[in-house]
Structure formats: structure tokens, C-alpha cells
């Protein structure tokens, strides 16, 4: 049986601090029962965010780079957000979803995989690596060399297409995932060692499909995937509803 919830798609770019404050407001409403499970979908202005496990050597941002750097309370290491990337903040009460942090992370991964499938991108998890990847068909052994298959044709190495970083307080979730839709992935390697992964390759939906892809095109698939994986029925939420002093009781 599906539970009611809300999805709020912010169509203008959102500064990171502004988006973080919005998460806190919604999380408070969800914790008080004034809002059901609520999903925020948006694009951030250029920003590098530092998770709790970020190490100093991960940052090598050029002095002239026009990007904000923000320390956050999410898990994980450093990552980059910018226009052309779909950022999804599911603000859920996990007492309704099993109170299992590992399961929640796996469900977010599954939602990403199911978001990408109808777009024609076959994404997957990779054991030992975080996030969601577009993987080579080569079954890599621990000592194998990425990008080749013996006598076969060279193959691309796995490419990271989405990152996950979450925070949970009193079983209410904040932060979430970032899906690379159509942006220059250079900051992931030139400005930072993204996610703490040396020599990782990054990709986008547009690059994999060989055509421009707008975030607006991806949002309905993201909402449908979250509904399917978390057994929700997400109704659109307006700014006026979100700003109501007592929220929306269910």
C-alpha cells in the first residue's frame, strides 16, 4: 500500500545554503507530523560540498574558479553540484521505511537505477564503490586493467553518474543524491578528488545518450522511481503550501 507524500520541484537555481535551510525547515515539519514524506528536486548554483569524511588533499580548486565551498553534515567526502545536475533531497521519516540506514541507501541507489532505465541508460552499483555507475560489460577481476578485455576491443572504464550522501537525525533523512544530467564533469576531477576516488571517471546522462538532456526531462522519471521504490504517491507541493506556518497535516 502506498503512502501519500509531496514532491517539490524548484525550477530556478538554488544556492546551497538556501537549499540546506529549506531542507531543515521541511525536516522539522516531517518530524512534527506537519508534512508527510517530502522530496525536494532542484539544481544548485556551482558549489563544492564537503562531507564529514572529506580529507584536506581532496581539494585542488583553481584560484579563479567561480565556485562556493561549503562544509556539510552529510556523510561521504567531497563532491560538486552545478546547473545541469538533478539534486534530489528525500526528506523521509524512516520509522515508516524500516529504520534501516543501509536499506535506505540501497533503496536510493535502486531509485537512481530505475530513474535512468527509461531514459536508456543502464546503470548499476559496483561493489566497494559508492554511488551509481555506468559500467563496462567487462567483468573486472581485482587485478584486471580497466579499459581492456584481453584480445577484445578496448572498453570504457566504469563511469560514475550519480553520488549519494545522506544525514539522518531522529530517523528523519536529509541530503540525498546528485544525478549528472547534462553538465561539464571536469570539476569532479580538476577541482576536487570527488568522493575521494582517485582516477575515477565521471559521466552524464547526455554524454551516455549522445544528445542534450534537460533536468526537466529527468524529473518525472525520478519522481516515479521514488514512488515505486518507497511505496509513495507523491503529489506536487507548492511554495505557498510549504510556507504555511503549520505545514500540511496528514
N, C-alpha and C positions, 0 to 999 in steps of 0.2 A: 504494500500500500504506500502511495506517495504522500509526502507531507507538503504543505504549502510553504512557499518561500518567495523571496524577491530577488530580482536581478536589476542592477542599476548600471546602465552604460553611460559613462561620461564621454561625450563626443569631442570635447576640447582637450588639448594637452593639459595635464595636471602636474604642477610642481610636486616634488617628492614629499616635502614637509606637509603640504596641503593634503595630499593623499593619505599620508600617515595619520594626520589628525582626523580625517574623515573615517578611517578605519577604527580609530579609538572610539569615536562617537558611536559608530554602528555597533562595535563590540560591546559597549556599555549597554546599549539598547537590547541587544540579543541576550546578554547575561541577565538583564532585568525582566526578560519576557515581553518587552515592549515591541520587539521585532522578532520575526521568525528567522531561520537561516537566510542570510542575505549575501549576495555576490556582487562585488564591485568590479567592473570591467573598464579599463582605461588605457591611455598611453601617457607615459611620463615625458616631461622635458628631459634633456640629456642629464644623466646622473650616474655616478658610481656609488653603489651601496656596499657597505662593509658589514658582513655578518659577524657573529660572535667568535668564529674561528679564523677570521682573517689574520694573515701574518704580514708583517711590515714589507717583506720583499715582494709581495704580490702587486704593489702599485708602482708603475713607471709611467705616470701620466706626463705628457709634454707640458712645459710651462705655458704654452699658448693654447692649450686645449680648452674649449669653452664647455666645461662640464662641472657640475656640482659634485662634491664628495660628502656623503652622509653616513655616519655610523648608525646602525640599526640594532634592534633587539631580536632580529630573526636568527635562525640557525644558519650554518653554512659559512661560506667565505665571501669573496668579493664578486660582484657582477656589475653589468652595465645595463641601464634602461634608457630607451630613447624612442622618438617617434618611429612608427612602423613596427613596434613591438606591442603585442597584446599582453597587458599585465592583468592578471586575474586574482582578486583577493576574496576567497570564500571565507565568510565570517560565520562559522558554524558552531553550534553548541554540540560538542562531541558526546554529551550524555545521550543524544538522540542517535548517535552513529557508532556506538560500541565502546567508547572511551579507550580506544586503542590507537596510540600515536603511529606505530608502524603501519597499521592498516590504513590509517588516514593518508599517510604519504603514498602508499601503494595505490590507493583509490585516486589520488590526484594524478599520479602517473597514468593510470588507466584512462582517466578523463582526457588527458592530453592525447593519448594514443587514439582514442575514439573521436577526438576533435579533428585530428589530422587525416584519418582514414577516408572520410567522404570527400576530402579535397584531393585525394590521390597521392598522399604522402604516407608511405609505410614506415611508421616509427616504432621504436622498441625501447625496452630497458636493456642495459648492459650490466652484467654482474660486476660489482665492485666500483661502478661509476655512478655518479649522481645525475639526476635529470633524465631527459628523454633524447634519444639519438636516432638518426637515420643511419643505419648500419650497413656495412658491406655484406654481401652474401657469403663472404669467406668466413668459415668457422675458424677463428683465430685461437691457436694454442698459446700458452703463456710465453713461449719463446719465438713465436712467429713474427715475421716482419710485416708491419702494416703496409697495405698498398700493393701486395703481390700475392699470387697464388701459385707459386712454383712455375711450372711451364705455361700456366694460363696467362691471360691478359692482365695487365695491371688493374688493380681495383682501388677505388677511393677508400680511405680510412673511414671509420665511423665519424659522423659529424653531429655535434650537439646542436639541437634545435630548440630546446626548452630547458629552463632551470627551475628548481623548486627550492624554496626556503620558507620555513614557517615559524610561527611563535604561538604558543598555547598558554593561556592563563585561566585557571579555574575552568578548564575544559572548553574555553571559547577560543577559536582559532583566529589569527590574523596573518598578514602576508600571504604568500601563496605561490603562484607560478608566473613565469615570463616566457612567452612564446614568440620566437623571432619570425615575424611575418614577412616584412619587406623593409630591411634596413641594411646599412653597411656594417658587416660584422667585424670590421677592423679593430674597433675599440676593445673587443674581447681579448685580443692578443697583443695589440700595440700599446694599449694604455694600462692594462692590468693582466695578471695571470688569472684569468677568470675561473672562479670556482676552485682555485688552487691547482688547476690541471696544467701541467707543463706540456707544451707541444700539442694541445688539443685543437681540433679543427671545429669551426662553428659554421652553421649554415642557416638558411631562412626558407620559409615556405616558397617564396618567389624563386629563389635560386634552384630549389629542387624541382619546381614545376616549369621553370624556364619562361615565366610570364609575370607581369606585375600582379600583385595581390594586395588588396586593401584590408586593413584591420576590420572594417565594416563587413567585409565578406566572411570573415572568420568568426565573428561574434556569435551568430546564430548556431553554428556548429559547437562552439564552446559551451553555450548555454544548454543545448540539447544533451551534450555529453555529461555535463554535471548533473542534469536531471536524471539521466539513465543510471549513472554510477551511484549517486547518493539518494536515489528514490525520492526526488523532489519534483514539485510542479512550481516553476519559477515564473512569477508574474512581474511585469515591468514595474519599477519603482520610480516615482517622480521626485524631483528635488523638493517640491513642496511637502510631500509626504515625509521625506527623510528629515526635513527641518522641523516637523511638528514637535512641540515641546515634549509630549508624552509618547512619541513614536506611534506605531500601529500595533495595537494589541491583537493577538490571535487566540 
